Every structure is written in C-alpha cells, then in structure tokens.
Amino acid sequence: MTAPNELRLLPWSGPEGKPCYLSTDERGGYMSRLADNVEAVQLGTAAELLEEAFETLSDRDVTLDEMRRLAKELSGALRDVLCVATSRGRLMVVDEPRP
C-alpha cells in the first residue's frame, strides 16, 4: 500500500463533506480510473461554465437570478477544480524521481 503522505485525494467528499483519500499501489485500478473519469467530467464542466460566464457577462439583459445561478455554479466548479489541482499536485510530487 502507499505511504500515508502518498494518498490520493479523491474528487468527491465523504460523510459530512470530509475529504476522501485512496491508498493503493495500483495506479490503473478501478478506483483510480473512476477518480480520473470524475476529474475529467469536473474539468469539462468547469470549461463549459467558463464559456457560459463570458456569454452571460456580455449580455446586457441578464437577470439578477441568472447571475446568482451562474455564480453558484462557478463556485462549485472552482471548488472541484481546486480539488483536482490539489490531488494532481500531490501525485506529481509522489511521481517525481528521487535523487
């Protein structure tokens, strides 16, 4: 199994919103692939929301409710992207060759 400092932060939360971690030696295992797929969906959603934000912000007729909805969705996407970045940053440190 991986050392405690090499746990992978998963792109979903556990009970009470606490982070979930994966401890495995198998990079291509089921849970690793599942986490990779969820991260890809989260990043894709964030990219789509970014495009929507540019369109919405350039629309002079946008309502306050539409802006609030967009801000809420962007906040969720940003949270997901930060989780992915944190997880991948940890993976990069683990994967770096040691002198």
C-alpha positions, -999 to +999 in steps of 0.1 A: +000+000+000+010+036-004+026+056+024+003+080+042+019+110+026+011+094-008-026+091-005-046+103-035-072+130-028-104+118-045-127+142-064-157+136-041-164+141-004-173+115+022-198+118+051-202+153+064-183+168+035-149+154+046-123+146+020-118+110+007-084+095+000-073+064-019-045+042-007-033+018-034-003+006-052-024+001-084-024+033-105-047+017-131-070+001-106-108+006-107-109+034-081-080+053-097-097+051-131-131+061-116-114+091-099-097+100-132-130+099-150-148+120-124-120+146-125-123+148-163-160+154-161-154+181-134-128+199-156-151+197-186-180+212-167-157+240-154-147+248-190-183+249-202-192+271-173-164+295-181-177+298-217-212+304-203-199+331-179-183+350-208-216+349-227-237+358-197-214+387-187-216+402-221-255+400-221-270+433-210-304+417-204-292+391-179-313+390-148-300+390-112-313+355-107-294+343-137-262+359-124-267+343-090-272+309-106-241+313-126-221+325-096-233+294-076-224+270-104-190+287-109-183+285-072-190+247-072-169+242-104-140+262-088-142+240-057-140+209-079-111+223-100-091+232-068-096+196-055-084+182-088-054+206-088-046+196-052-048+159-059-027+161-091-002+183-073+003+156-047+005+130-074+032+150-092+053+152-060+049+114-055+058+106-091+089+128-092+121+107-093+140+108-060+178+116-061 
